């Protein structure tokens, strides 16, 4: 169950600045956006060539981000769940299933097309994180914004340099935005962050 925070705004009034920034952070650092950035970043590190990086990055981004997001938006427009962030925990099971199926398809294509191992490891790590957060979601609402943001930072730090860990400040900002908007509690963003670090980042680090 989510807890709304902050003072409700009267109809027709402008949102308070912190709430506005929270909304911007929530959209700019949405899971589907971060997965696109992550896919491109790891694809470049694995190939160091523009065309291969673009091709592999688009394959992973399409199956793990763009296509699942299309499913989510389609469902939201048909009233199957409460928006593209699927705030209601009960409505998250179908999107999670679509994510897992499409990501699994992407993993199969990566293996079939003999993609660089780092990219296969990335897809496996993301699938592992999806399974764990999906199981948690069956009983409790976990923050996917926090999980994806934390996992992305961990994976990029392993791929490039520990300096990337400085982006943990951005993860903290994303967590703040989710709590500020009342979509998650501090406990939910904390558990999401841990899941992203331990499962997403941990599985990737073990595989590479």
C-alpha positions, 0 to 999 in steps of 0.5 A: 500500500502506498502512502501519499506524502506532502500537502494536497494542492488545491485545484488549479494551483501550481504544484510545489517545486519539490513535487515538480522536481520529484515528477521530473525525476520519476519520468526522466529516470523511469526504469524503461529509460534507464534500461535503454541507457544501460543497454547502450552503455554496456553494448559500447563497452563490449564492442567499442564500435558504433554499429555493433554497439547500436545493434546489440543495444537496440536488441536489448533495449527493445526486448527489455524496455521498449516493447514491455513499455508498449504493453504497459502503455497499452494496458493503461490506456485500456484501463487495465492498470492505473497508469504507465508506472502501474502504481497499484501492486495488484496490477503489476503481475501482467506487466511483470510477466510480459517483461520476463517473457520479452526479456527471455526472448531477447536473451535467447536472441543474444545467445543465438546470434552469439552476442558478446558475453558481457551482453548476455550477462547483462540480460541474465542479470536483468532477468534475475532482478525481474524474477526476484522483484516479481516474487516480492511484488506478489506480496508487497509493493517494491520500488522498480524505479529504485531497483533499476536505478541501483542495478544500473549504477552497479552494472556500469561501475563493474563495466567501466570504473568504480567512479560510476558509484558516484551516481549513487547520488542520483539513485538517492534522488530517484528514491526521494522522488518516489516517496515524495510523490507518495507512490512508495514508502521509504521501506519500499525504495530501500528494499528496491535499492538493495534488490537492484544492487545485490541481484542485478549488480551482483549477478552481473559481477559474478558472470563477468 
